[in-house]
Amino acid sequence: MKNLKWYEKPLRISAVQCNYGENSFDILENHVFQGHFNTEQLLHLNADGHTSFYNHERDAEKLKKYIVEAKKRNIRIILYWNTHCVEKPERDAHPDWIQVTKNKEEVTAYTNKYMLCINSSWVDDFMDNLQKVCSLDIDGIFLDGPVITPQGCHCEACQKKFTDQFGKSIWDATYREMVEFKVTSVTQYVKKTHEIKNSINPEILVYLNNSSLRADVTGSNTTQVEPYVEMLGTEAGFAYINKSYSMTHMTPHIKYIETKAKGKPYVIFTAGDNKPNSYYMHTAVETKILYFRSVAHGANIWYGIHAPTYIMKSPGGQAAYACNRFHEKYSDYYLRTESRNKIAIVWSADTANYYSSSVAESDFTQGAQIGFSVEKGNHSASFNGFCEVMQRNHVQFDVIDEQTLTSDKINKYELILFPVCACMSDEVLESVKSYVKAGGHIIATYDTGCYDQKGYRLGYDRVKDLFGIKSMNKTLKYDTGTSFATVSSPYADELNSDVITGPLKLIDCSFEDGVESIAKINKPMGGRYVAFPEMELELITINSYGKGKCIYCSGNIGEFIHSTGYTDDMKLINRLISNHANTLIKSTAPQSVEVVVRYQKHADRYTLHLINMTGEMTRPMERLIPITDFTIKLDLPDDINQVTVLDDAVKASYDKQNKTISIDRLDDYAVLVLK
């Protein structure tokens, strides 16, 4: 494609995140260039151990020399800049730069470093050095941070700025005001950086590690900073080795950051080391999984190590080099890919910020005043539960938020999921209702829509017509082993039984006549060893609303799936999804194979990525179990006439009449090209 900026093409970004005596020019030649990276996020040149920031007087000349050598090798240079913490010498020289708690204690990071305040005089020093470095021949700048501690900084600079913004003392700040203050502070800092950079060299790329699928606890709000960066990124590839970390964790973050990028490039930061163990690398198997999941979903790859480059001799390090060679060889197939999915799940930033957080006690008083006493659910856990259902069943889906719901893009979807999306503005809610009236379908759970965008309780009146509800009564809570649901046909047909385990939290609702019952649930039992109960309450219903349908679950079923993983509950949700929208593909591959469909408009072709994650039920995974003899049935917007395979990774045959691809054996990763 012509007229693309350099960073709009597929990037393989090297990030050596420390320097303990290595020669930086050796790193450039032996690791970056020989390792088949095409871009370097440069920390080690100016580093003191793991900390690096740019000082023009100290660093300019060596940076110029490094850039010359990098250009000889066609390596783009992005300058790393730590904007969130400093070492003790800088703290001692500038104590006013450091964030301060309510108790007037300095805020530390990583035990031995000090958190910088972006409202302090440190910003003046940063902006001065920024102006100078932008005159050099750098290609980009990466801001590591900027963030504010979750409890909020209370230094003198923040005290003054808060008073100027809100007309009151920071010591009297409400939770909501502190969230707004932190977001405003970070956004203004990024905006000023963007403006100074553009005034000198607008071709320089600026990006940072954006917040993804979490509340705005640090002030870094991806929606707010997006206009002031050229690329978005998230640390979805910082994978932990513990029994609570799921390998399904990564994909929803990639999908979310793609949506927030609005067509801009996006990158997944992938650590070569097992987090939090900087000197213990991932296995070759897990390295490939992390790498290929990133690029399969259209992201650039950032591969970082937090130890000297000798660690790349490990199997994981060598696997990363091999992945780079594959990506380099077939980079055309990773260029400007996009989703054509018909299903989306909502990550509600408003719910994340204002619903599950500790807010003013008057919120509970208000709840009593309006007669709405429903106990809160968990948006994040519910979101993760639904994402796991779709990933395991190869459902192709997007992750969207409030911005999408209030734009024309909402109409590209046949089905949208709302997992405990409690907080909704009037604008969002009316847009959703219009979408359903026009023929769209939704799945909503628990108290979705019962709060406004700032977390104030409004009750069920605003959603009762959409859900087909007469009344929402109190929350019912179940002890483990005392909740069961019966599922009606045809939704029970593929289950092990028409009786399944039920969620542990439920809103007791009554419904209007004509609302279809899909699953009923018992009232809480006296214990697990009693007679089987009557199914007295509705758990899942379908309400026709205009031309569309609202599938409503009064229980916290997404949270329940996330915490337990009961297969029949997942099968039921998958059946509801696939009955109401095009999933694009159906596959007989096991749930441990991730299947990703992407479209390249400029080449008019699809790529179908198969990522095998079938291990030996332990982590870290040392080896994969090959998957043999499975099929993929296509239901794409376009007819497919030809199927080829990159690098002959698998043998694939295509039955055009039945739109079905047969695969003989998948070892680790394969890319099929569909035209």
Secondary structure per residue as TSV (DSSP state, phi and psi in degrees):
chain	resnum	aa	ss	phi	psi
A	1	M	-	360.0	139.5
A	2	K	-	-89.3	160.4
A	3	N	S	63.8	24.5
A	4	L	-	-87.9	140.0
A	5	K	-	-68.3	159.2
A	6	W	G	-59.1	-35.0
A	7	Y	G	-86.0	1.4
A	8	E	G	-91.4	-1.7
A	9	K	S	-99.0	161.1
A	10	P	-	-58.7	129.5
A	11	L	-	-112.0	141.7
A	12	R	E	-121.5	98.8
A	13	I	E	-97.4	121.7
A	14	S	E	-86.8	140.0
A	15	A	E	-141.4	98.7
A	16	V	E	-90.3	109.6
A	17	Q	-	-94.3	24.9
A	18	C	-	-166.0	167.3
A	19	N	B	-150.6	116.8
A	20	Y	S	-120.7	49.7
A	21	G	S	108.4	-2.5
A	22	E	-	-70.3	149.6
A	23	N	-	-78.3	120.8
A	24	S	H	-61.8	-33.7
A	25	F	H	-71.6	-29.3
A	26	D	H	-67.7	-39.5
A	27	I	I	-60.4	-43.6
A	28	L	I	-58.0	-49.1
A	29	E	I	-74.0	-51.3
A	30	N	I	-83.7	-27.4
A	31	H	I	-106.1	-55.6
A	32	V	I	-69.2	-56.3
A	33	F	I	-71.5	-52.9
A	34	Q	T	-67.5	-21.7
A	35	G	T	-86.0	4.0
A	36	H	T	67.9	29.3
A	37	F	-	-81.4	152.5
A	38	N	S	-113.9	0.1
A	39	T	E	-147.6	146.9
A	40	E	E	-127.2	129.6
A	41	Q	E	-89.6	105.9
A	42	L	E	-91.2	105.3
A	43	L	-	-107.8	-42.0
A	44	H	G	-66.1	-22.6
A	45	L	G	-65.2	-38.3
A	46	N	G	-108.3	15.0
A	47	A	E	-83.4	146.6
A	48	D	E	-117.1	93.3
A	49	G	B	70.3	-119.8
A	50	H	T	-97.7	0.9
A	51	T	E	-107.0	135.3
A	52	S	E	-148.7	129.4
A	53	F	-	-143.8	161.9
A	54	Y	-	-96.5	128.2
A	55	N	-	-122.1	116.5
A	56	H	H	-61.7	-44.6
A	57	E	H	-62.9	-37.5
A	58	R	H	-80.9	-36.2
A	59	D	H	-111.4	-13.2
A	60	A	H	-60.0	-47.2
A	61	E	H	-66.3	-44.0
A	62	K	H	-69.2	-31.2
A	63	L	H	-66.0	-41.5
A	64	K	H	-58.1	-45.8
A	65	K	H	-64.1	-39.8
A	66	Y	H	-65.6	-42.0
A	67	I	H	-60.3	-41.3
A	68	V	H	-58.3	-47.3
A	69	E	H	-67.2	-36.1
A	70	A	H	-65.9	-42.3
A	71	K	H	-62.9	-35.1
A	72	K	H	-58.6	-28.2
A	73	R	T	-102.8	9.8
A	74	N	T	59.3	36.3
A	75	I	-	-102.1	125.1
A	76	R	E	-79.7	143.3
A	77	I	E	-114.8	120.8
A	78	I	E	-110.3	120.6
A	79	L	E	-77.5	121.5
A	80	Y	E	-75.7	139.8
A	81	W	E	-142.2	112.1
A	82	N	E	-72.6	114.7
A	83	T	-	-115.4	17.9
A	84	H	S	-125.9	-16.8
A	85	C	E	-156.1	159.9
A	86	V	E	-135.3	165.3
A	87	E	-	-82.0	173.3
A	88	K	H	-60.7	-39.6
A	89	P	H	-58.6	-41.8
A	90	E	H	-68.9	-37.3
A	91	R	H	-63.3	-42.3
A	92	D	H	-65.7	-35.8
A	93	A	H	-75.4	-28.9
A	94	H	-	-137.4	70.4
A	95	P	G	-62.0	-23.2
A	96	D	G	-75.0	-8.7
A	97	W	G	-78.9	-14.6
A	98	I	B	-92.9	141.5
A	99	Q	-	-67.4	148.5
A	100	V	B	-130.8	138.0
A	101	T	-	-79.9	175.9
A	102	K	T	-57.7	-32.0
A	103	N	T	-86.6	11.4
A	104	K	S	65.1	28.6
A	105	E	-	-99.6	142.8
A	106	E	B	-68.2	144.2
A	107	V	-	-92.5	125.1
A	108	T	E	-104.1	162.8
A	109	A	E	-135.6	141.6
A	110	Y	T	53.1	30.1
A	111	T	T	77.2	-45.2
A	112	N	T	-117.7	15.2
A	113	K	E	-125.5	171.7
A	114	Y	E	-125.2	134.1
A	115	M	E	-76.6	129.4
A	116	L	B	-79.9	145.5
A	117	C	-	-101.6	124.1
A	118	I	T	-79.4	0.2
A	119	N	T	-103.0	0.4
A	120	S	S	-89.7	-178.8
A	121	S	T	-69.1	-9.3
A	122	W	H	-56.6	-33.8
A	123	V	H	-60.5	-37.9
A	124	D	H	-62.2	-42.6
A	125	D	H	-64.4	-42.7
A	126	F	H	-61.3	-48.4
A	127	M	H	-65.4	-33.9
A	128	D	H	-64.0	-46.5
A	129	N	H	-68.9	-32.5
A	130	L	H	-62.2	-46.3
A	131	Q	H	-56.9	-40.5
A	132	K	H	-72.3	-42.6
A	133	V	H	-72.2	-26.2
A	134	C	T	-68.3	-13.8
A	135	S	T	-83.9	-9.6
A	136	L	S	-87.4	173.1
A	137	D	S	-88.6	47.0
A	138	I	-	-84.7	157.7
A	139	D	-	-99.5	-23.1
A	140	G	E	-165.8	169.3
A	141	I	E	-135.2	130.0
A	142	F	E	-108.7	125.7
A	143	L	E	-97.9	110.3
A	144	D	E	-86.2	99.2
A	145	G	-	116.4	-144.2
A	146	P	-	-79.8	147.4
A	147	V	-	-143.2	160.2
A	148	I	-	-119.9	139.1
A	149	T	-	-54.3	143.9
A	150	P	T	-52.7	-36.1
A	151	Q	T	-79.0	-5.9
A	152	G	-	90.2	140.0
A	153	C	-	-81.8	140.0
A	154	H	-	-123.0	30.5
A	155	C	S	-68.9	171.6
A	156	E	H	-61.6	-39.2
A	157	A	H	-63.6	-41.4
A	158	C	H	-70.0	-36.2
A	159	Q	H	-58.3	-45.9
A	160	K	H	-67.3	-44.9
A	161	K	H	-65.3	-38.8
A	162	F	H	-63.4	-44.3
A	163	T	H	-62.2	-41.1
A	164	D	H	-63.3	-34.7
A	165	Q	H	-82.0	-37.7
A	166	F	H	-116.1	-8.0
A	167	G	S	70.2	25.8
A	168	K	S	-152.2	170.1
A	169	S	-	-75.0	145.1
A	170	I	G	-63.7	-23.3
A	171	W	G	-70.6	-16.3
A	172	D	G	-105.2	14.7
A	173	A	-	-66.7	137.6
A	174	T	-	-82.1	167.9
A	175	Y	H	-57.6	-46.6
A	176	R	H	-63.8	-40.7
A	177	E	H	-64.6	-37.7
A	178	M	H	-68.4	-38.1
A	179	V	H	-59.8	-48.6
A	180	E	H	-62.4	-40.0
A	181	F	H	-63.5	-45.8
A	182	K	H	-64.1	-43.9
A	183	V	H	-63.6	-43.8
A	184	T	H	-61.9	-42.5
A	185	S	H	-63.2	-47.4
A	186	V	H	-66.2	-43.3
A	187	T	H	-62.6	-42.4
A	188	Q	H	-63.9	-37.1
A	189	Y	H	-64.6	-46.5
A	190	V	H	-66.2	-39.7
A	191	K	H	-61.9	-44.3
A	192	K	H	-64.1	-40.2
A	193	T	H	-58.6	-46.1
A	194	H	H	-60.4	-44.5
A	195	E	H	-66.5	-42.0
A	196	I	H	-66.4	-44.8
A	197	K	H	-58.9	-46.4
A	198	N	H	-66.1	-31.1
A	199	S	H	-69.2	-20.2
A	200	I	H	-106.4	-49.5
A	201	N	-	-152.5	92.9
A	202	P	T	-67.0	-10.2
A	203	E	T	-80.0	-10.6
A	204	I	S	-72.6	132.9
A	205	L	E	-81.2	134.3
A	206	V	E	-124.6	134.0
A	207	Y	E	-152.5	170.1
A	208	L	E	-149.7	173.4
A	209	N	B	-84.3	100.6
A	210	N	-	-74.8	156.2
A	211	S	-	-73.3	137.8
A	212	S	-	-142.4	125.4
A	213	L	S	53.1	48.1
A	214	R	S	-155.2	165.8
A	215	A	-	-68.8	162.1
A	216	D	S	-79.5	52.4
A	217	V	T	-68.5	-25.2
A	218	T	T	-102.0	-3.1
A	219	G	S	89.3	-9.2
A	220	S	-	-85.2	96.8
A	221	N	-	-101.0	112.9
A	222	T	H	-60.1	-38.2
A	223	T	H	-62.3	-40.9
A	224	Q	H	-74.6	-36.2
A	225	V	H	-88.2	-15.1
A	226	E	G	-52.8	-40.6
A	227	P	G	-63.5	-15.7
A	228	Y	G	-109.9	14.8
A	229	V	-	-131.7	158.0
A	230	E	S	-97.6	-12.8
A	231	M	-	-151.5	145.3
A	232	L	E	-107.6	151.7
A	233	G	E	-151.9	156.0
A	234	T	E	-146.0	152.3
A	235	E	E	-84.8	41.4
A	236	A	E	-65.3	-20.5
A	237	G	E	-93.3	11.2
A	238	F	-	-86.9	89.6
A	239	A	-	-94.9	130.9
A	240	Y	B	-95.8	150.1
A	241	I	-	-105.4	92.7
A	242	N	S	-156.9	166.5
A	243	K	T	-77.3	-5.7
A	244	S	T	-96.5	-10.4
A	245	Y	-	-87.1	125.5
A	246	S	-	-100.8	141.5
A	247	M	T	-70.3	-9.2
A	248	T	T	-83.2	-3.2
A	249	H	S	-60.9	-37.2
A	250	M	H	-71.0	-45.1
A	251	T	H	-59.6	-47.0
A	252	P	H	-58.5	-34.8
A	253	H	H	-64.6	-42.1
A	254	I	H	-63.3	-44.5
A	255	K	H	-63.1	-38.7
A	256	Y	H	-66.3	-45.6
A	257	I	H	-69.0	-28.7
A	258	E	H	-64.0	-44.3
A	259	T	H	-61.3	-44.7
A	260	K	H	-70.0	-22.5
A	261	A	H	-72.1	-21.1
A	262	K	T	53.7	43.3
A	263	G	T	93.6	-11.3
A	264	K	S	-75.4	162.1
A	265	P	-	-63.7	155.3
A	266	Y	E	-141.3	154.9
A	267	V	E	-136.6	144.2
A	268	I	E	-107.9	120.3
A	269	F	E	-77.6	117.0
A	270	T	E	-119.0	118.7
A	271	A	E	-83.7	132.5
A	272	G	S	-70.2	-20.6
A	273	D	B	-98.5	151.0
A	274	N	-	-63.4	117.9
A	275	K	B	-76.7	138.7
A	276	P	T	-98.6	28.1
A	277	N	-	-97.7	95.0
A	278	S	T	-63.1	-24.5
A	279	Y	T	-109.1	21.7
A	280	Y	S	-132.9	110.0
A	281	M	B	-82.6	156.8
A	282	H	-	-63.4	154.8
A	283	T	-	-67.0	166.0
A	284	A	H	-60.4	-39.4
A	285	V	H	-60.9	-51.1
A	286	E	H	-71.0	-31.2
A	287	T	H	-59.9	-46.7
A	288	K	H	-64.6	-39.9
A	289	I	H	-61.2	-47.9
A	290	L	H	-62.8	-44.1
A	291	Y	H	-64.2	-53.9
A	292	F	H	-73.6	-26.2
A	293	R	H	-66.2	-35.3
A	294	S	H	-63.7	-56.3
A	295	V	H	-71.8	-27.8
A	296	A	H	-60.7	-35.5
A	297	H	T	-90.0	16.5
A	298	G	T	87.6	7.0
A	299	A	-	-88.3	154.6
A	300	N	E	-75.7	157.6
A	301	I	E	-104.9	133.0
A	302	W	E	-118.5	118.0
A	303	Y	E	-116.8	113.6
A	304	G	E	-116.6	142.4
A	305	I	E	-119.7	148.1
A	306	H	S	-117.0	30.6
A	307	A	S	-145.5	168.3
A	308	P	-	-57.4	161.4
A	309	T	G	-69.8	-9.3
A	310	Y	G	-59.0	-23.8
A	311	I	G	-69.0	-16.2
A	312	M	G	-71.3	-8.8
A	313	K	G	-73.5	-11.8
A	314	S	S	-67.0	160.7
A	315	P	H	-56.0	-37.6
A	316	G	H	-65.5	-43.0
A	317	G	H	-62.3	-43.9
A	318	Q	H	-65.3	-34.0
A	319	A	H	-65.0	-37.8
A	320	A	H	-62.4	-43.2
A	321	Y	H	-59.9	-42.3
A	322	A	H	-63.4	-40.5
A	323	C	H	-61.5	-42.2
A	324	N	H	-58.7	-43.2
A	325	R	H	-63.3	-40.4
A	326	F	H	-64.2	-47.0
A	327	H	H	-62.9	-38.9
A	328	E	H	-65.0	-44.6
A	329	K	H	-63.5	-37.6
A	330	Y	T	-116.2	33.0
A	331	S	G	-60.9	-28.0
A	332	D	G	-59.6	-28.3
A	333	Y	G	-84.1	-5.0
A	334	Y	G	-109.0	4.1
A	335	L	T	-82.8	120.0
A	336	R	T	47.6	58.5
A	337	T	-	-88.7	158.1
A	338	E	B	-145.2	161.5
A	339	S	-	-85.1	145.3
A	340	R	-	-125.4	34.1
A	341	N	-	-73.3	150.5
A	342	K	S	-107.1	1.5
A	343	I	E	-126.0	141.2
A	344	A	E	-139.8	150.3
A	345	I	E	-118.7	143.4
A	346	V	E	-96.2	125.9
A	347	W	-	-97.7	112.6
A	348	S	-	-92.2	104.5
A	349	A	H	-62.3	-36.4
A	350	D	H	-63.9	-41.6
A	351	T	H	-66.8	-41.8
A	352	A	H	-60.7	-37.4
A	353	N	H	-81.7	-38.8
A	354	Y	H	-122.0	-1.7
A	355	Y	T	-102.9	-53.9
A	356	S	S	-86.7	1.6
A	357	S	S	-91.8	163.0
A	358	S	-	-78.4	113.9
A	359	V	-	-116.3	-172.8
A	360	A	-	-61.2	144.6
A	361	E	T	-60.6	-26.6
A	362	S	H	-62.8	-19.2
A	363	D	H	-60.5	-39.1
A	364	F	H	-72.0	-36.9
A	365	T	H	-60.7	-44.7
A	366	Q	H	-60.9	-39.7
A	367	G	H	-58.6	-42.2
A	368	A	H	-66.3	-37.5
A	369	Q	H	-64.0	-35.1
A	370	I	T	-95.8	5.1
A	371	G	T	71.0	33.5
A	372	F	-	-123.8	103.8
A	373	S	-	-116.3	28.1
A	374	V	-	-70.4	132.0
A	375	E	-	-75.8	142.4
A	376	K	-	-68.3	149.8
A	377	G	-	-100.0	-158.5
A	378	N	-	-131.8	104.9
A	379	H	H	-64.0	-45.3
A	380	S	H	-63.1	-47.6
A	381	A	H	-64.2	-39.6
A	382	S	H	-65.4	-43.3
A	383	F	H	-57.2	-47.8
A	384	N	H	-64.0	-36.2
A	385	G	H	-63.2	-46.0
A	386	F	H	-67.6	-38.5
A	387	C	H	-61.3	-40.3
A	388	E	H	-64.4	-40.3
A	389	V	H	-57.0	-48.0
A	390	M	H	-70.2	-41.3
A	391	Q	H	-62.6	-44.1
A	392	R	H	-66.3	-26.2
A	393	N	T	-103.6	14.6
A	394	H	T	62.8	23.0
A	395	V	-	-71.7	130.4
A	396	Q	-	-87.0	120.9
A	397	F	-	-144.8	159.3
A	398	D	E	-109.0	161.6
A	399	V	E	-112.4	122.7
A	400	I	E	-125.0	174.0
A	401	D	-	-140.8	-164.1
A	402	E	H	-59.7	-33.5
A	403	Q	H	-61.6	-42.7
A	404	T	H	-66.4	-39.8
A	405	L	H	-64.6	-23.9
A	406	T	T	-104.9	16.1
A	407	S	S	-119.2	172.2
A	408	D	G	-65.8	-18.5
A	409	K	G	-63.7	-18.3
A	410	I	G	-59.6	-29.7
A	411	N	G	-78.3	-6.4
A	412	K	G	-78.6	-11.5
A	413	Y	-	-100.4	143.9
A	414	E	S	-90.0	-25.6
A	415	L	E	-146.6	135.6
A	416	I	E	-128.0	133.1
A	417	L	E	-101.1	136.4
A	418	F	E	-122.2	86.6
A	419	P	S	-82.5	100.0
A	420	V	S	48.3	49.1
A	421	C	-	-85.1	73.4
A	422	A	-	-65.7	-38.8
A	423	C	B	-95.1	122.3
A	424	M	-	-142.6	133.5
A	425	S	-	-72.5	163.7
A	426	D	H	-59.9	-37.6
A	427	E	H	-63.0	-45.5
A	428	V	H	-63.8	-47.3
A	429	L	H	-62.1	-43.3
A	430	E	H	-66.1	-35.2
A	431	S	H	-65.2	-41.1
A	432	V	H	-65.1	-43.2
A	433	K	H	-62.4	-41.1
A	434	S	H	-64.4	-38.2
A	435	Y	H	-61.3	-44.7
A	436	V	H	-70.0	-42.5
A	437	K	H	-57.6	-33.6
A	438	A	T	-81.6	-4.2
A	439	G	T	122.6	-2.4
A	440	G	-	-76.7	159.4
A	441	H	E	-118.0	150.5
A	442	I	E	-135.3	154.0
A	443	I	E	-118.0	121.9
A	444	A	E	-125.7	146.2
A	445	T	E	-127.4	150.6
A	446	Y	T	57.0	-122.4
A	447	D	T	-103.1	35.1
A	448	T	T	-52.8	129.3
A	449	G	T	82.0	5.0
A	450	C	S	-89.5	1.2
A	451	Y	B	-129.5	155.1
A	452	D	-	-81.7	-177.3
A	453	Q	T	-69.5	-12.2
A	454	K	T	-106.0	8.7
A	455	G	S	88.7	13.3
A	456	Y	-	-86.4	133.8
A	457	R	B	-70.7	128.2
A	458	L	-	-116.4	-15.9
A	459	G	-	89.0	-175.5
A	460	Y	S	-90.5	-6.1
A	461	D	T	-57.0	-34.5
A	462	R	T	-75.8	-14.2
A	463	V	T	-119.8	-2.7
A	464	K	H	-64.4	-33.9
A	465	D	H	-68.9	-37.4
A	466	L	H	-68.4	-42.6
A	467	F	H	-86.1	-14.2
A	468	G	T	75.9	33.1
A	469	I	E	-97.1	138.4
A	470	K	E	-86.3	-45.2
A	471	S	E	-153.3	148.9
A	472	M	E	-113.4	122.2
A	473	N	E	-106.0	-142.9
A	474	K	E	-80.2	166.5
A	475	T	E	-80.9	134.4
A	476	L	E	-106.7	133.8
A	477	K	E	-118.1	140.9
A	478	Y	-	-118.4	139.3
A	479	D	-	-74.7	154.7
A	480	T	T	-56.6	132.3
A	481	G	T	88.2	6.2
A	482	T	-	-120.5	11.5
A	483	S	-	-121.6	121.4
A	484	F	E	-135.5	151.4
A	485	A	E	-133.3	145.8
A	486	T	E	-107.8	134.6
A	487	V	E	-110.3	134.2
A	488	S	-	-85.5	157.8
A	489	S	T	-72.3	145.8
A	490	P	T	-89.2	1.6
A	491	Y	T	-71.0	-18.3
A	492	A	T	-89.9	-5.2
A	493	D	T	-61.1	-36.0
A	494	E	T	-100.3	7.1
A	495	L	S	-85.4	161.7
A	496	N	S	-67.3	-27.1
A	497	S	-	-158.9	157.0
A	498	D	S	-79.2	-3.9
A	499	V	E	-104.4	122.4
A	500	I	E	-124.2	167.5
A	501	T	E	-71.4	142.0
A	502	G	-	-104.9	162.7
A	503	P	-	-66.6	165.2
A	504	L	S	-98.7	4.5
A	505	K	E	-145.5	135.0
A	506	L	E	-147.2	143.1
A	507	I	E	-94.8	122.8
A	508	D	E	-72.0	106.6
A	509	C	E	-118.5	152.1
A	510	S	E	-115.5	152.4
A	511	F	E	-126.2	157.5
A	512	E	-	-71.3	158.2
A	513	D	T	-62.1	144.0
A	514	G	T	93.2	-11.2
A	515	V	-	-75.7	129.1
A	516	E	E	-79.8	133.4
A	517	S	E	-93.7	125.8
A	518	I	E	-104.8	-40.2
A	519	A	E	-146.6	137.6
A	520	K	E	-112.7	158.0
A	521	I	E	-136.6	153.1
A	522	N	-	-80.9	162.5
A	523	K	-	-75.7	159.9
A	524	P	-	-52.9	133.0
A	525	M	-	-83.6	160.1
A	526	G	S	-71.4	-17.8
A	527	G	-	176.6	173.8
A	528	R	S	-80.7	-20.8
A	529	Y	S	-106.5	66.6
A	530	V	S	-136.9	175.0
A	531	A	-	-61.4	148.9
A	532	F	-	-61.5	133.3
A	533	P	-	-82.8	166.1
A	534	E	-	-76.4	146.5
A	535	M	-	-90.7	94.6
A	536	E	-	-100.2	-18.8
A	537	L	E	-119.7	155.3
A	538	E	E	-84.2	133.2
A	539	L	E	-104.7	-49.5
A	540	I	E	-129.4	130.3
A	541	T	E	-133.9	162.5
A	542	I	E	-126.9	124.2
A	543	N	E	-115.6	125.6
A	544	S	E	-76.5	131.5
A	545	Y	E	-137.9	101.8
A	546	G	T	64.7	-131.0
A	547	K	T	-88.6	-8.9
A	548	G	E	-109.8	-175.7
A	549	K	E	-132.2	146.0
A	550	C	E	-114.0	114.8
A	551	I	E	-92.2	119.1
A	552	Y	E	-119.8	131.7
A	553	C	E	-114.4	119.7
A	554	S	S	-78.5	-9.6
A	555	G	B	-102.1	169.9
A	556	N	-	-90.7	60.9
A	557	I	H	-68.3	-32.1
A	558	G	H	-64.7	-41.7
A	559	E	H	-63.1	-40.7
A	560	F	H	-63.3	-43.7
A	561	I	H	-63.4	-41.8
A	562	H	H	-61.6	-37.2
A	563	S	H	-88.7	-24.1
A	564	T	H	-117.1	-38.9
A	565	G	-	75.5	24.1
A	566	Y	-	-59.7	126.6
A	567	T	H	-68.5	-36.6
A	568	D	H	-67.6	-35.4
A	569	D	H	-63.1	-40.5
A	570	M	H	-68.4	-39.5
A	571	K	H	-61.5	-40.2
A	572	L	H	-63.5	-46.7
A	573	I	H	-63.8	-41.2
A	574	N	H	-62.4	-39.0
A	575	R	H	-64.5	-41.7
A	576	L	H	-61.5	-40.6
A	577	I	H	-67.3	-52.1
A	578	S	H	-69.7	-22.9
A	579	N	H	-76.7	-15.0
A	580	H	H	-120.9	5.4
A	581	A	S	-163.4	159.4
A	582	N	-	-80.1	118.6
A	583	T	-	-85.4	-1.2
A	584	L	S	75.2	-40.1
A	585	I	E	-141.1	158.9
A	586	K	E	-135.6	133.8
A	587	S	E	-133.5	147.1
A	588	T	-	-90.3	4.0
A	589	A	S	-63.5	149.1
A	590	P	-	-63.1	164.1
A	591	Q	T	-65.8	-15.6
A	592	S	T	-83.9	4.0
A	593	V	E	-105.2	119.6
A	594	E	E	-86.3	132.7
A	595	V	E	-117.7	126.7
A	596	V	E	-127.8	125.6
A	597	V	E	-107.9	126.3
A	598	R	E	-128.2	156.5
A	599	Y	E	-124.8	138.2
A	600	Q	E	-112.8	106.2
A	601	K	T	-64.4	-41.9
A	602	H	T	-66.4	-26.4
A	603	A	T	-104.3	-6.0
A	604	D	T	50.4	56.9
A	605	R	E	-150.1	159.5
A	606	Y	E	-107.1	151.3
A	607	T	E	-119.4	135.8
A	608	L	E	-117.8	114.7
A	609	H	E	-100.8	131.3
A	610	L	E	-116.1	118.6
A	611	I	E	-120.1	110.9
A	612	N	E	-83.3	122.7
A	613	M	-	-122.3	27.5
A	614	T	-	-87.2	100.7
A	615	G	-	-107.3	-154.1
A	616	E	S	-107.6	33.7
A	617	M	S	61.6	34.2
A	618	T	S	-150.7	160.1
A	619	R	S	-134.1	147.0
A	620	P	S	-70.1	147.5
A	621	M	-	-75.4	128.3
A	622	E	-	-93.5	-31.7
A	623	R	-	-150.6	157.7
A	624	L	-	-102.3	151.0
A	625	I	-	-94.9	117.7
A	626	P	-	-60.4	146.2
A	627	I	E	-107.5	129.0
A	628	T	E	-121.2	150.8
A	629	D	E	52.4	67.8
A	630	F	E	-130.4	165.1
A	631	T	E	-124.8	158.8
A	632	I	E	-133.0	114.4
A	633	K	E	-94.9	127.3
A	634	L	E	-94.6	142.6
A	635	D	-	-140.2	59.2
A	636	L	-	-87.3	162.6
A	637	P	S	-64.3	-19.4
A	638	D	S	-120.5	152.6
A	639	D	-	-73.3	138.7
A	640	I	-	-105.7	126.9
A	641	N	-	-107.7	-22.1
A	642	Q	-	-143.9	138.3
A	643	V	E	-127.4	123.1
A	644	T	E	-124.9	167.1
A	645	V	E	-126.9	129.0
A	646	L	G	-69.9	134.5
A	647	D	G	62.2	15.0
A	648	D	G	52.2	39.3
A	649	A	-	-66.7	-30.1
A	650	V	S	-140.8	164.2
A	651	K	-	-98.2	122.7
A	652	A	E	-126.6	133.6
A	653	S	E	-116.8	147.5
A	654	Y	E	-124.3	123.2
A	655	D	E	-96.6	98.5
A	656	K	T	-64.3	-38.2
A	657	Q	T	-62.1	-41.4
A	658	N	T	-97.2	3.3
A	659	K	T	52.7	45.0
A	660	T	E	-126.8	131.0
A	661	I	E	-102.2	133.5
A	662	S	E	-109.9	132.2
A	663	I	E	-114.5	132.5
A	664	D	E	-79.9	-45.3
A	665	R	E	-160.7	130.6
A	666	L	E	-114.8	119.9
A	667	D	S	-86.8	-64.2
A	668	D	S	-130.8	-57.6
A	669	Y	E	-146.0	138.6
A	670	A	E	-145.1	147.7
A	671	V	E	-121.4	121.4
A	672	L	E	-102.5	136.5
A	673	V	E	-105.2	122.2
A	674	L	E	-113.0	123.6
A	675	K	-	-126.6	360.0
